[in-house]
Amino acid sequence: MGALKTMNRARHGALLAAVLLVGATGCQGPAVKPTATFHSSRLSEMDTAVTRAIDQRRLPGGVLWFEREGARHHKAYGNRAVVPAVEPMTTDTIFDAASLTKVIATTPSIMRLVEQGRIDVDAPVHTYLETFQGDGKEAVTVRHLMTHTSGLRPGIPSRPEWSGYDRAIELACAEKLLTAPGRVFRYSDINFILLAEIIRQVAGHPLNEFAEQEIFRPLGMSDTGFLPPPDKHSRIAPTEQTDNGVLRGEVHDPTARRMGGVAGHAGLFLTAADLARFARMMLNEGELDGVRLFKTETVRLMTGVQSPDAVPSRRGLGWDIDSGYSGPRGAHFPIGSYGHTGWTGTSIWIDPFSRSFLIFLSNRNHPDESGSVLALRRELGTLAAESIEDFNFTYVPGALERRATTDAAAPEQPVENVEVLNGIDALKEQGFEPLKDLRIGLIVNHTGIDRERNPTIDLLKNAPGVELIRLFSPEHGIRGVLDDKVGDTVDEKTGLPVISLYPAVPARAPGQSDADFELMALRARKPSPEHLRDIDALVFDIQDIGCRFYTYISTLGMAMEAAGEAGIQLFVLDRANPINGLTMDGPVQNRHLSFIGFHPIPVRHGMTVGELAQMFNAERDFKTDLTVIPMKNWTRGLWFDQTGLPWINPSPNMRSLTQATLYPGIGLVEYNPVSVGRGTDTPFEVVGAPYIEDGRLAEELNAAALPGVRFVPVRFTPDASVFQGRECGGVNILLTDRDRCDVVAVGVLLAQTLHRLYPEEFDLDRFQKLVGHHPTVKAIRAGKSLDEIRETWSVDLDEFKERRKPHLLYP
C-alpha cells in the first residue's frame, strides 16, 4: 500500500486543471479546488440508467454522488415517497442506510478503540463478551467477526418471538457455529451485532453515542445518526409499508427494530452529502478538513485484505473488496477498491487508485420489497469508471490480481462414473438429525427421491422425531405430470395437504405493464404466512436442470423470501446439476425479474440449487436461516449420466439428458409461434412451424458451423401444445459433442435465422422475455454476428463468475 500512496501523489500532480460539475445545485462541496474532468456522455448515461430503473419500477427514486478530486456529479431522481402521498426526491434526503451501518458506524468505532489500545482485532471475542463461549467459539476473534469468517449463521431468527437489545445480545452469544472460524465467508448480521456490544462494553457507551462523539461530529456529518429526531422525519425517505403504516424514521431491518433501533448491523440514517464527507476522509487516509480521525495505517488496515488466504472472498475489516457483494465495483474499478451495500438500496464504492468514490442511495423497498437495484449498482459503477477521462483502468499498479477461478473448461477426457449421494441421501446418513423436533413443510415433486427411488415425502413422513405436516408443489404438480396451472389438493398416500406454488393468477388488467403483471404472478407463487404459521422449517427437494428459466429455482427463491419473512428455517437438500457445474453461458438477465427469471444469472448458470440458494440469500438479503444439506462425491465436471443417480423426468417434456442439455438454447425461442417439440417424442430436439421451409432452415443453420451440433431437415406434427395437429417444417437438432456445443449460441442462432427468414412470424420482443437481455435483442435486430452478440454479455458473464465464487460448495 506504500506504493499505492506514492502512485496517488504522482497522479495528483499530473491531473488536468479543469472541472465539470453536473447537477450539484444547492449542495455543500468539498473545500478543494476541482482538478478532474469527466466524460459528460457517460454522466448522461448514468442519469439515464437511474431514470430507466425508476420507470421500470425498480425503485421510486434515489440520490447519486460521484466525485473525483473535487469534481462531482450529484443529482436527485424520482420520488422520495409514493405512499401515502407523492414527494419528490431531494439531494438532502435522509436515507435508512441499512448495512452501511456496518462500515460507517460500527467498523470505524471499533477502529477508534483499536487505535486507543482498548481493542485487539486478534483477541478472542470472549475477551470482551464473557458469555460468548462453548462449542468452539473460544477460537472466534474480533477479526473473524469483521471479515464475516466467524462461522456464525447470517442472522438471529425472529421465532420464538423476542424483543429488546439485551435479549438480542443474549441470543447472539448463545449462537452455535456452523463452521469453524476462518474457514468460510458467510455474511452475518450477528457478527456486527456482537461488535456493537463489544463497543458498548469497552467504551462504556452504546454504539449510537460513541459513533456520534468519535466519528460523525468530528467529520461534520450533521445529518447522520441513529434514532433520527422528529424534526428530520420530513426529509427521511420512507421504506416498507407495514400494517402500522409506512416506516419513516424507524429502522427497516426487523432485528434492529426489535433491538430498539440501535444495532451494529443496521439502524443508521444519513444523507449523500454526509457520506461523501466520510468517503473523502477515507481517500485522504484518515483526515478531512484538518481533522485527523484515523492514522494512515489504520485506514490501510481496514481497507486491505484481512480475510484468510484460504477463503476466496476477499474482505477488509468491515469493508467488501472482492466477493459476491462487490457489484457496485462495476466492470472497471480495480480489485483493491472497496465499498459496501445496504438492503434498502444504499451503496458506496471508494477507489483509492483513481481517487474517486461513487455513492448511490435509494429506498428501493418503498412501498414494498419488489424493487431491486442490483443491476443498477453494477451499471453505475461501470459508467462511473468510464466517465473518468485521465485514468487508465486497464493498467493499475498496486491493484490485486483476479483469483484463479474454479470454472475451468470441461475436461478433455471422460470423467469416470462415481457414486453421488444427493442431499436426501446425505440426510438419511445423518439420521435426519438436522430436522429433529421440527414441524416441517416440504416443497417437493416426483423428483424428490433418494438413490433407491424412495420418495422424500415418505422418508420424512416416517423419519423419527420429524413432524411432516404440509406439502408444497411447484409447476407441474406434486407428481410432475401437469402441464397447466396447479391447484391445492391432498396427497393420496399420506393424507397431507398439498399447497400449490403454481396456482392460476388473475388475468392481466387493462393497461398493466409486463413488469407489474409478472411481479403479481411471482407473488402469487409464494408460500403465504398462513401456510407457514404452524411450521418451524421448510425443506426444498426438487431436481433442477441448470437453466435460468426453468421455474423450480424461482419457487426456491420465493420460498426463501417467505421463510425469511416468517423467521423460520429453510433446508435445501442439494442435487446435482445434470448438465454439469462448470459451464456458464448466455447473457445475465437485465430485464425485470419474473417467474421465468428470478435472479440476475446467465441462461446456463453452472450451479446447484444449494449454491443458488446461498447466492439468493446473499444478493437478495433475504436473511433466511438457510441450511444446505450438500451432496457427497459430486464434482463440477460431472454430467448426470456420470453420477450413478437414477434419471426421472423433471417435467413432462424433459425426458432425457440430451433434452436437458439442449433446453437452455432451444427453450429460448418458445415464446414465439414455433414448436419446440412439445407434443412429440423428442421435445427440444426438434424446432419447426408450418411456415418454415425445413431444407432452407437446416442449410442456414449448418452454415454457421457451430461445434458439437448438426441440423437435419425434418417435418413433424405435434399432437399437443403449439401447432397441435398441424404439420411443421423444421430441423432435428443432433447433439454430436455435448462438451463442445454452446447450446445458448444454438438458441441465439435460431432466433437470428428465424427473424431474418420469417420477420413477420418471429417476434424478437417475445424472444426477449426468455433471453432477458436487451443488448442481445438489439444486436440481432442490427444484424450483428454471433461473436458480436456474445460480446454484449461477456462482461456481465465474467462478473457473474466472480459473483458466484463465494457460494460454491463443490470442487
C-alpha positions in Angstrom: 0.0 0.0 0.0 3.0 2.3 0.4 3.5 2.1 -3.4 -0.2 3.0 -3.8 0.2 6.2 -1.8 3.2 7.2 -3.9 1.3 6.5 -7.1 -1.7 8.5 -6.0 0.5 11.5 -5.2 2.2 11.3 -8.6 -1.2 11.1 -10.3 -2.5 14.0 -8.3 0.3 16.2 -9.5 -0.4 15.3 -13.1 -4.1 15.9 -13.2 -5.6 18.4 -15.6 -6.7 21.7 -14.1 -10.3 21.5 -15.3 -13.6 20.7 -13.9 -17.1 19.6 -14.8 -19.7 20.0 -12.1 -23.1 18.4 -13.0 -26.3 18.6 -11.1 -24.8 20.0 -7.9 -27.1 22.9 -7.2 -27.6 23.6 -3.6 -25.0 21.0 -2.4 -22.2 21.5 0.0 -19.0 20.7 -1.8 -15.5 19.8 -0.7 -13.1 22.5 0.3 -10.8 21.6 -2.5 -10.3 23.1 -6.0 -11.6 20.7 -8.6 -8.8 19.3 -10.7 -10.5 16.4 -12.6 -12.7 16.1 -15.7 -15.5 13.7 -16.6 -16.8 12.5 -19.9 -20.2 14.2 -20.0 -21.7 11.5 -22.2 -21.1 8.8 -19.5 -22.6 11.0 -16.8 -25.7 11.4 -19.0 -25.8 7.6 -19.3 -25.7 7.3 -15.5 -28.7 9.6 -15.3 -30.5 7.6 -18.0 -29.7 4.3 -16.1 -31.3 5.6 -12.9 -34.4 7.1 -14.6 -34.8 3.9 -16.6 -34.8 1.8 -13.5 -37.3 4.2 -11.9 -39.5 3.9 -15.0 -39.3 0.1 -14.6 -40.4 0.5 -11.0 -37.2 -1.0 -9.6 -37.1 1.9 -7.2 -39.1 5.1 -6.5 -36.1 7.4 -6.6 -32.6 8.0 -5.4 -29.6 10.3 -4.9 -26.3 9.9 -6.8 -23.0 11.4 -5.8 -19.9 10.6 -7.9 -16.7 12.5 -7.1 -13.1 12.7 -8.0 -10.6 15.2 -6.9 -13.3 17.8 -6.2 -15.3 17.3 -9.4 -18.6 15.8 -8.7 -21.8 14.6 -10.3 -24.6 15.0 -7.7 -28.2 14.6 -8.5 -31.6 13.5 -7.2 -34.0 11.4 -9.2 -37.7 10.3 -9.0 -39.6 10.5 -5.8 -38.8 10.2 -2.1 -42.2 8.8 -1.3 -45.1 7.4 -3.3 -47.4 6.5 -0.4 -49.4 7.8 1.3 -48.6 10.8 -0.9 -46.0 11.5 -3.6 -43.0 13.5 -2.5 -40.2 14.5 -5.0 -36.7 13.2 -4.1 -34.3 15.9 -3.0 -30.5 15.9 -2.7 -30.7 16.4 1.1 -32.9 13.4 1.6 -32.0 11.3 4.6 -31.9 7.5 4.0 -32.1 4.4 6.1 -28.5 3.2 5.5 -29.2 -0.4 6.3 -26.0 -2.4 6.2 -23.9 0.7 5.5 -24.2 0.9 9.3 -21.5 -1.8 9.4 -18.8 0.3 7.8 -19.9 3.9 8.6 -20.7 3.4 12.3 -19.6 0.0 13.7 -16.3 -0.5 11.9 -14.8 3.0 12.5 -15.9 2.8 16.1 -14.1 -0.4 16.6 -11.0 1.0 14.9 -11.1 4.1 17.1 -10.9 1.8 20.1 -8.1 -0.2 18.4 -6.1 3.0 18.0 -6.7 3.8 21.6 -5.3 0.3 22.5 -8.6 -0.8 24.1 -9.4 -3.5 21.5 -7.1 -6.0 19.8 -8.6 -7.3 16.5 -6.9 -10.7 17.0 -8.2 -11.1 20.5 -10.9 -13.7 21.1 -14.4 -12.3 21.3 -14.9 -13.8 24.7 -12.2 -11.4 25.9 -14.8 -8.7 25.7 -18.0 -10.7 25.9 -17.7 -13.4 28.6 -20.7 -15.4 27.6 -19.5 -15.9 24.1 -18.0 -19.3 24.8 -18.6 -23.0 24.2 -18.9 -25.2 21.1 -15.5 -23.9 19.8 -16.5 -20.2 20.0 -13.4 -19.5 22.1 -11.4 -19.5 18.8 -13.5 -16.7 17.2 -11.6 -13.4 17.1 -12.7 -9.8 16.5 -11.1 -10.1 13.1 -13.3 -13.1 12.3 -16.4 -11.0 13.1 -15.2 -8.1 11.0 -14.4 -10.3 8.0 -17.5 -12.4 8.2 -15.4 -15.6 8.7 -16.6 -16.3 12.3 -18.6 -19.4 11.3 -21.9 -17.9 12.7 -25.1 -18.0 10.7 -26.5 -14.9 8.9 -29.0 -13.6 11.5 -30.9 -14.1 14.7 -34.2 -15.9 14.0 -37.4 -14.0 14.8 -39.0 -17.1 16.2 -39.7 -17.7 19.0 -40.7 -14.1 19.5 -38.3 -11.9 21.3 -37.6 -8.2 21.8 -35.1 -5.8 23.4 -31.3 -5.1 22.9 -30.2 -7.3 25.8 -32.2 -10.2 24.6 -30.6 -9.9 21.1 -27.1 -10.0 22.7 -28.1 -13.0 24.8 -29.3 -14.8 21.7 -26.2 -13.8 19.6 -23.8 -15.0 22.3 -25.7 -18.3 22.5 -25.4 -19.0 18.8 -23.6 -22.2 17.7 -21.0 -22.1 14.9 -22.0 -23.6 11.6 -18.3 -23.9 10.6 -15.0 -23.5 12.3 -13.8 -19.8 12.3 -11.5 -18.7 9.5 -12.8 -21.4 7.0 -15.8 -19.9 5.2 -17.0 -16.4 4.3 -20.6 -16.1 5.4 -22.1 -12.7 5.6 -23.7 -12.4 9.0 -25.5 -9.6 10.8 -24.8 -11.4 14.1 -21.1 -10.6 13.6 -21.8 -6.9 13.8 -24.4 -7.1 16.5 -21.7 -8.6 18.6 -19.2 -5.9 17.5 -21.6 -3.2 18.7 -21.8 -4.9 22.1 -18.0 -5.1 22.3 -18.0 -1.3 21.7 -20.6 -0.8 24.5 -18.6 -3.0 26.9 -15.2 -1.4 26.2 -16.2 2.2 25.7 -19.0 2.3 28.3 -21.3 3.9 25.8 -23.8 2.4 23.3 -22.8 2.5 19.6 -25.0 5.4 18.7 -23.5 7.7 21.4 -19.9 6.6 20.7 -20.2 6.9 16.9 -21.7 10.4 17.3 -18.9 11.6 19.6 -16.0 9.9 17.9 -17.0 9.8 14.2 -19.9 11.9 13.0 -19.4 15.1 15.0 -15.6 15.4 14.2 -16.4 14.8 10.5 -19.2 17.3 10.4 -21.8 14.7 9.4 -24.7 16.6 10.8 -27.5 14.5 9.3 -26.0 11.2 10.3 -27.0 9.1 13.3 -29.3 6.6 14.8 -32.9 7.3 16.0 -33.4 10.4 13.9 -35.3 13.2 15.8 -38.9 14.1 14.7 -37.8 17.4 13.2 -35.9 15.5 10.5 -38.6 13.0 9.6 -40.0 15.1 6.8 -36.6 14.6 4.9 -36.4 10.9 5.5 -37.1 8.5 2.6 -39.7 6.1 3.8 -39.2 2.3 3.3 -41.7 -0.5 3.5 -45.4 -0.3 4.1 -46.4 -2.3 7.2 -49.6 -3.0 9.0 -48.9 0.1 11.1 -48.1 2.4 8.2 -45.0 3.3 6.2 -41.8 3.0 8.1 -40.3 6.5 8.2 -37.5 7.5 10.7 -37.8 4.0 12.1 -35.2 1.4 11.0 -36.5 -1.0 8.4 -34.3 -4.0 9.5 -36.6 -6.2 11.7 -33.9 -7.3 14.0 -32.6 -3.8 14.6 -36.2 -2.6 15.1 -36.7 -5.3 17.8 -33.4 -4.1 19.4 -34.8 -0.5 19.7 -33.2 1.0 16.6 -29.6 0.8 17.6 -27.6 -2.2 16.3 -24.2 -2.8 14.8 -25.6 -4.2 11.6 -28.4 -1.6 10.8 -30.1 1.4 12.2 -28.0 4.3 10.8 -29.6 7.2 8.9 -27.6 9.6 6.7 -27.5 11.8 3.6 -25.4 11.5 0.5 -23.5 14.7 1.5 -22.6 13.3 4.8 -21.5 10.0 3.3 -19.4 12.0 0.8 -17.5 13.6 3.7 -16.8 10.2 5.1 -15.5 8.9 1.7 -13.2 11.9 1.4 -11.8 11.2 4.8 -11.1 7.6 3.7 -9.4 8.7 0.4 -7.3 11.1 2.5 -6.3 8.1 4.6 -7.9 9.3 7.8 -8.0 13.1 7.6 -10.6 15.7 6.5 -10.5 19.5 6.6 -7.7 19.5 9.1 -9.3 16.9 11.4 -7.4 13.6 11.6 -9.8 10.8 12.6 -7.5 7.8 11.9 -3.9 7.1 11.4 -2.9 6.3 7.8 -2.0 2.7 8.8 -5.5 2.3 10.3 -7.3 3.1 7.1 -4.9 0.8 5.2 -5.7 -2.0 7.7 -9.4 -1.5 7.3 -9.3 -1.5 3.5 -6.6 -4.1 2.8 -7.4 -7.8 2.5 -7.9 -9.2 6.0 -9.8 -12.4 5.3 -7.8 -15.7 5.5 -5.9 -16.8 2.4 -8.0 -20.0 2.1 -11.2 -18.0 1.8 -11.9 -17.0 -1.8 -13.9 -13.9 -0.9 -11.7 -11.0 0.0 -12.8 -8.6 2.7 -11.2 -5.8 4.7 -12.2 -5.1 8.2 -15.9 -4.5 7.6 -15.3 -3.4 4.0 -16.0 -5.5 1.0 -13.2 -5.8 -1.6 -13.8 -8.8 -3.8 -16.8 -11.0 -3.0 -20.3 -11.8 -4.2 -21.3 -8.4 -2.8 -19.0 -6.4 -5.0 -21.5 -5.4 -7.7 -21.0 -1.7 -7.2 -17.4 -2.0 -8.3 -18.8 -2.4 -11.9 -16.6 -3.7 -14.7 -13.6 -1.4 -14.4 -12.8 -0.2 -10.8 -9.7 -2.2 -9.8 -9.8 -5.0 -7.3 -8.4 -3.3 -4.2 -11.0 -0.6 -4.3 -13.6 -1.2 -1.6 -17.2 -0.5 -0.6 -20.4 -1.8 0.9 -24.1 -2.1 0.1 -27.3 -1.9 2.1 -30.6 -3.8 1.8 -32.7 -0.7 1.5 -30.9 0.2 -1.8 -27.8 2.1 -0.5 -24.2 1.6 -1.6 -20.8 3.2 -1.6 -17.7 2.3 -3.6 -14.3 4.0 -3.0 -11.4 3.7 -5.4 -8.1 4.9 -3.9 -6.3 4.3 -7.2 -8.3 6.8 -9.2 -9.1 8.7 -6.0 -12.8 8.6 -6.8 -15.9 7.4 -5.0 -19.5 6.6 -6.0 -22.5 6.8 -3.7 -26.0 5.8 -4.6 -28.7 6.0 -2.0 -32.3 4.8 -2.7 -35.3 3.4 -0.9 -35.8 0.6 -3.4 -38.1 -1.3 -0.9 -40.7 1.5 -0.8 -43.6 0.9 -0.6 -42.9 -2.9 -0.7 -40.0 -5.2 -1.3 -40.4 -5.6 -5.0 -37.7 -3.1 -6.1 -34.2 -4.1 -7.0 -31.0 -2.0 -7.6 -28.5 -4.9 -8.1 -28.2 -4.4 -11.8 -28.3 -0.6 -11.5 -25.4 -0.6 -9.0 -23.2 -2.5 -11.4 -24.2 -0.3 -14.3 -23.5 2.9 -12.4 -20.1 1.5 -11.2 -19.1 0.7 -14.8 -20.3 4.1 -16.2 -18.6 6.0 -13.4 -15.2 4.5 -14.2 -15.7 5.0 -17.9 -16.5 8.7 -17.2 -13.1 9.4 -15.7 -11.0 10.9 -18.5 -7.4 10.7 -17.4 -7.0 7.4 -15.7 -6.1 4.1 -17.3 -8.1 1.3 -15.7 -6.5 -1.4 -17.9 -3.2 -0.9 -16.1 -3.4 -0.1 -12.4 -0.1 -0.7 -10.4 -0.9 -2.0 -7.0 -4.3 -3.5 -7.8 -5.0 -7.0 -6.8 -5.0 -9.9 -9.3 -8.1 -11.8 -10.0 -8.0 -15.1 -8.2 -7.9 -18.3 -10.2 -11.4 -19.5 -11.0 -13.0 -22.8 -10.3 -14.9 -22.7 -13.5 -12.3 -24.2 -15.8 -13.2 -25.6 -19.1 -14.8 -29.1 -19.2 -12.2 -31.9 -19.0 -11.0 -33.3 -22.4 -11.0 -36.9 -21.1 -14.3 -38.5 -20.0 -14.9 -38.4 -16.2 -15.4 -41.9 -14.8 -18.7 -42.6 -13.1 -18.8 -42.0 -9.4 -21.5 -42.8 -6.8 -23.0 -39.4 -6.0 -25.3 -39.0 -2.9 -27.8 -36.3 -3.2 -28.8 -34.2 -0.2 -31.6 -36.5 0.7 -29.2 -39.4 0.8 -26.8 -37.5 3.0 -29.7 -36.5 5.3 -30.6 -40.2 5.7 -27.0 -41.0 6.6 -27.3 -38.3 9.3 -30.4 -40.0 10.7 -32.4 -36.9 9.8 -30.7 -35.2 12.8 -30.9 -31.6 11.3 -34.7 -31.9 11.2 -35.3 -33.5 14.6 -38.0 -31.9 16.7 -39.1 -29.6 13.8 -42.5 -29.2 12.2 -41.8 -29.5 8.5 -43.3 -28.1 5.3 -41.8 -30.0 2.3 -41.5 -28.3 -1.1 -41.2 -31.3 -3.4 -42.4 -33.1 -6.5 -41.8 -36.5 -8.0 -38.1 -35.8 -8.4 -37.6 -35.8 -4.7 -36.3 -39.3 -4.3 -33.2 -41.0 -2.9 -30.8 -43.3 -4.9 -33.2 -46.2 -4.4 -36.1 -44.1 -5.7 -37.8 -43.8 -2.3 -39.8 -40.6 -2.2 -38.6 -37.8 0.1 -42.2 -37.4 1.2 -42.3 -41.0 2.6 -38.8 -40.7 4.1 -39.6 -37.5 6.0 -43.1 -38.8 7.0 -41.5 -41.8 8.6 -38.3 -40.2 10.0 -38.1 -40.4 13.8 -38.5 -37.1 15.5 -39.6 -35.3 12.4 -43.2 -34.0 12.0 -44.1 -33.5 8.4 -47.3 -31.5 8.3 -47.7 -29.9 4.9 -46.5 -30.4 1.3 -46.0 -27.6 -1.3 -45.9 -28.4 -5.0 -44.2 -26.4 -7.8 -45.1 -26.1 -11.5 -46.3 -29.5 -13.0 -47.7 -30.6 -9.6 -46.6 -32.9 -6.8 -46.3 -35.8 -9.3 -44.8 -33.8 -12.2 -47.5 -34.7 -14.8 -49.4 -31.4 -15.2 -48.7 -29.0 -18.0 -51.1 -26.4 -16.7 -51.8 -24.4 -13.6 -51.8 -26.4 -10.4 -54.5 -26.4 -7.6 -54.3 -27.3 -3.9 -55.0 -30.9 -3.2 -54.4 -33.8 -0.8 -51.6 -36.4 -1.1 -53.4 -39.7 -1.5 -50.7 -41.8 0.2 -50.0 -39.7 3.3 -53.2 -37.7 3.5 -51.2 -34.5 3.9 -52.5 -31.2 2.4 -50.7 -30.1 -0.8 -50.4 -26.3 -1.3 -49.8 -25.2 -4.9 -47.0 -22.8 -5.5 -48.0 -22.6 -9.2 -51.7 -21.5 -9.0 -53.7 -19.7 -11.6 -53.1 -16.0 -11.5 -55.7 -13.3 -12.3 -55.8 -12.1 -15.9 -53.7 -9.0 -16.8 -55.6 -5.8 -16.0 -56.1 -3.3 -18.8 -53.0 -1.2 -19.2 -51.0 -3.3 -16.7 -47.3 -3.4 -17.7 -45.4 -6.6 -18.2 -43.3 -5.8 -15.1 -46.3 -5.3 -12.9 -48.1 -8.4 -14.2 -45.1 -10.6 -13.8 -44.5 -9.3 -10.3 -48.1 -10.1 -9.4 -47.7 -13.6 -10.8 -44.4 -14.0 -8.8 -46.0 -13.1 -5.5 -49.0 -15.4 -6.2 -46.5 -18.3 -6.2 -45.0 -17.5 -2.8 -45.9 -19.5 0.4 -48.4 -17.5 2.4 -47.9 -16.5 6.1 -50.9 -18.6 6.9 -49.3 -21.8 5.4 -46.1 -21.1 7.4 -47.5 -20.1 10.7 -47.5 -23.6 12.3 -44.3 -24.9 10.8 -40.7 -24.5 12.0 -38.9 -25.1 8.8 -39.3 -25.5 5.0 -37.4 -28.3 3.2 -36.8 -28.0 -0.5 -36.0 -31.1 -2.6 -36.6 -30.7 -6.3 -34.3 -31.6 -9.3 -33.3 -28.5 -11.3 -31.7 -28.7 -14.8 -29.2 -25.8 -14.7 -31.2 -23.2 -16.7 -32.3 -19.8 -15.6 -35.9 -20.0 -16.9 -36.6 -23.5 -15.5 -39.1 -22.4 -12.8 -38.2 -24.7 -9.9 -35.4 -22.3 -8.9 -37.9 -19.4 -8.9 -40.1 -21.5 -6.5 -37.0 -21.9 -4.3 -36.3 -18.2 -4.3 -39.9 -17.2 -3.3 -39.9 -19.9 -0.6 -36.7 -18.4 0.8 -38.1 -14.9 0.9 -41.2 -16.2 2.6 -39.1 -18.2 5.2 -37.0 -15.1 5.9 -40.1 -13.0 6.5 -41.7 -15.7 8.7 -38.5 -16.2 10.7 -38.4 -19.9 10.0 -35.6 -22.2 8.8 -35.2 -23.4 5.3 -33.3 -26.5 4.3 -32.2 -27.3 0.8 -31.5 -30.9 0.0 -28.9 -30.3 -2.7 -29.0 -32.1 -6.1 -26.6 -32.5 -9.0 -26.7 -30.0 -11.8 -27.4 -32.5 -14.6 -25.7 -30.5 -17.3 -22.5 -30.1 -15.2 -21.4 -27.3 -12.8 -18.6 -25.9 -14.9 -20.3 -24.5 -18.0 -21.7 -21.0 -17.7 -23.1 -19.2 -20.8 -25.5 -16.7 -22.1 -26.5 -13.2 -21.0 -27.1 -12.3 -17.4 -30.7 -11.2 -17.2 -31.1 -7.4 -17.2 -34.9 -7.3 -17.7 -37.3 -7.0 -14.7 -37.5 -10.1 -12.5 -40.2 -12.7 -13.1 -41.1 -16.3 -12.5 -39.0 -17.2 -15.6 -36.1 -15.0 -14.5 -36.0 -14.8 -10.7 -32.4 -13.5 -10.3 -29.7 -11.9 -12.4 -27.9 -15.0 -13.5 -26.9 -16.3 -17.0 -29.1 -18.7 -19.1 -26.8 -21.5 -18.1 -25.5 -20.9 -14.6 -23.4 -23.9 -13.6 -24.6 -24.0 -10.1 -26.6 -26.4 -7.9 -29.8 -25.5 -6.2 -28.0 -25.3 -2.9 -25.4 -22.9 -4.3 -28.1 -20.8 -5.9 -29.9 -20.6 -2.5 -26.8 -19.2 -0.9 -26.4 -16.7 -3.7 -30.1 -15.6 -3.5 -29.8 -15.2 0.3 -26.7 -13.1 0.0 -27.6 -11.0 -3.0 -31.2 -10.5 -2.2 -30.5 -10.1 1.5 -33.4 -12.4 2.4 -31.9 -13.1 5.9 -33.2 -16.6 5.6 -32.0 -19.0 8.2 -30.6 -21.3 5.4 -29.0 -24.7 5.7 -27.8 -26.6 2.6 -27.5 -30.4 3.1 -24.7 -30.9 0.5 -24.2 -33.8 -1.8 -21.4 -36.3 -1.4 -18.9 -37.2 -4.1 -20.2 -34.7 -6.7 -17.7 -32.6 -8.6 -18.4 -29.8 -11.0 -17.3 -31.6 -14.2 -19.8 -34.4 -13.8 -22.8 -34.8 -16.2 -25.8 -36.6 -14.8 -25.1 -39.9 -16.5 -21.7 -40.0 -14.7 -23.3 -39.8 -11.2 -24.9 -43.2 -10.9 -28.1 -41.4 -9.9 -31.5 -42.6 -11.3 -33.0 -40.4 -14.0 -36.6 -39.2 -13.6 -38.2 -36.8 -16.0 -38.1 -33.4 -14.1 -41.1 -32.2 -16.1 -43.4 -33.7 -18.7 -41.3 -32.5 -21.6 -37.9 -33.1 -20.1 -37.4 -36.7 -20.9 -33.7 -37.2 -21.3 -30.3 -35.7 -20.5 -29.9 -34.8 -24.2 -33.1 -32.7 -24.0 -31.9 -31.1 -20.7 -28.6 -30.2 -22.4 -30.3 -28.6 -25.4 -33.0 -26.8 -23.3 -31.1 -23.7 -22.4 -30.7 -22.9 -26.1 -33.9 -24.3 -27.7 -36.1 -23.1 -24.9 -35.2 -19.5 -25.7 -37.4 -19.4 -28.8 -40.5 -21.0 -27.5 -42.4 -17.8 -26.6 -42.7 -17.3 -30.4 -45.1 -19.2 -32.8 -42.7 -22.1 -33.2 -42.9 -25.7 -31.9 -40.0 -26.8 -29.8 -41.3 -30.4 -30.0 -43.8 -30.4 -27.2 -46.4 -32.9 -28.2 -43.7 -35.1 -29.9 -41.5 -37.9 -28.7 -38.5 -35.6 -28.9 -39.2 -32.2 -27.2 -36.3 -29.7 -27.5 -34.7 -31.9 -30.1 -36.8 -30.5 -32.9 -37.9 -27.0 -33.9 -40.4 -26.1 -36.5 -43.5 -24.3 -37.7 -46.0 -24.6 -40.7 -44.4 -21.6 -42.3 -40.8 -22.9 -42.2 -39.1 -24.4 -45.2 -37.2 -27.2 -43.5 -34.4 -27.6 -46.0 -33.5 -24.0 -46.1 -33.5 -23.6 -42.3 -31.2 -26.6 -41.9 -28.8 -25.2 -44.6 -28.7 -21.8 -43.0 -28.1 -23.2 -39.5 -25.4 -25.6 -40.6 -23.6 -22.8 -42.5 -22.7 -21.3 -39.1 -20.6 -24.4 -38.3 -21.3 -24.4 -34.6 -19.2 -27.1 -32.9 -20.9 -30.1 -31.4 -24.2 -29.9 -33.2 -25.8 -30.5 -36.6 -29.2 -29.7 -38.0 -31.2 -32.2 -40.1 -34.3 -31.1 -42.1 -37.4 -32.7 -40.8 -41.2 -32.5 -40.9 -43.3 -33.4 -37.8 -46.8 -33.0 -36.5 -47.2 -32.2 -32.7 -50.2 -33.9 -31.0 -50.3 -31.2 -28.3 -49.2 -27.7 -27.5 -48.1 -25.2 -30.2 -49.4 -26.1 -33.8 -51.2 -29.2 -32.4 -52.3 -31.4 -35.3 -50.5 -29.2 -38.0 -47.5 -30.4 -40.0 -44.4 -28.3 -39.2 -41.2 -27.9 -41.3 -38.1 -27.5 -39.2 -34.9 -29.2 -38.0 -33.9 -32.1 -35.9 -31.0 -31.0 -33.6 -28.3 -33.6 -33.3 -26.0 -33.1 -30.4 -22.7 -34.6 -31.5 -20.4 -33.4 -28.7 -22.1 -32.1 -25.6 -18.8 -30.8 -24.1 -18.1 -28.6 -27.2 -21.6 -27.5 -28.0 -22.5 -23.9 -27.0 -26.2 -24.6 -26.6 -27.1 -20.9 -25.8 -25.4 -19.9 -29.1 -27.7 -22.5 -30.8 -30.7 -20.7 -29.4 -29.4 -17.3 -30.5 -28.5 -18.6 -33.9 -32.1 -19.9 -34.3 -33.5 -16.6 -33.3 -31.2 -14.7 -35.7 -32.1 -17.0 -38.6 -35.8 -17.2 -38.0 -36.1 -13.5 -37.6 -34.1 -12.9 -40.8 -36.1 -15.5 -42.8 -39.5 -15.0 -41.3 -39.6 -11.5 -39.8 -43.4 -11.4 -39.9 -43.8 -14.5 -37.8 -40.8 -14.5 -35.5 -41.1 -11.6 -32.9 -37.9 -10.6 -31.2 -39.9 -8.9 -28.4 -41.1 -12.3 -27.4 -37.6 -13.7 -27.7 -36.6 -11.0 -25.2 -38.8 -12.5 -22.5 -36.6 -15.6 -22.1 -33.2 -14.3 -23.2 -33.8 -11.5 -20.7 -31.2 -9.2 -22.2 -31.9 -6.1 -24.2 -28.5 -5.7 -25.8 -28.7 -9.2 -27.3 -32.0 -8.4 -29.0 -30.7 -5.1 -30.1 -27.7 -6.7 -31.7 -29.9 -9.3 -33.5 -32.0 -6.5 -34.9 -28.9 -4.8 -36.2 -27.7 -7.9 -38.0 -24.6 -8.4 -35.8 -22.6 -11.6 -36.0 -22.8 -14.3 -33.3 -19.4 -13.3 -32.0 -20.5 -9.6 -31.7 -23.7 -10.7 -29.9 -21.7 -12.8 -27.4 -19.6 -9.6 -26.7 -22.8 -7.9 -25.4 -22.9 -10.3 -22.5 -19.2 -11.1 -21.9 -18.5 -8.5 -19.2 -21.6 -9.4 -17.2 -20.8 -13.1 -17.6 -17.3 -12.6 -16.3 -18.7 -10.7 -13.4 -21.2 -13.5 -12.6 -18.3 -15.9 -12.5 -16.8 -13.8 -9.7 -20.2 -13.3 -8.0 -20.8 -17.0 -7.7 -17.4 -17.9 -6.2 -18.4 -17.3 -2.6 -21.4 -19.6 -2.9 -19.8 -22.7 -4.5 -19.9 -25.8 -2.3 -18.0 -28.3 -4.5 -14.6 -28.6 -6.2 
